[in-house]
Amino acid sequence: MDFLNFLNVPLILFLTIGLPLWLLFHYITKWKQMKQAGAGDGQTVVNRKELLRLREIAVSLDERLESLETILEADAQAGDKNETP
């Protein structure tokens, strides 16, 4: 039980002093990196390779969506034909 009481003080100090300072300095360095990269307010810095990768994913997802729509339309038309007397 003494060991747990021993950990309470450092834990409370870390949560009240260490963690807020750590977060503050982390975001200060991120803001400085964004300023150096030329990003304005509300903009993010993404390298070109990442943008190209995301574009490829978007194109493939669009193709998948179009094929699903085609399948669903064909299925709906087949269902309509089966329902008419």
ABEGO torsion letter per residue (X at the ends): XAAAAAAAAAAAAAAAAAAAAAAAAAAAAAAAAAAAAGBBBGBBBBBAAAAAAAAAAAAAAAAAAAAAAAAAAAAAAAAAAAABX
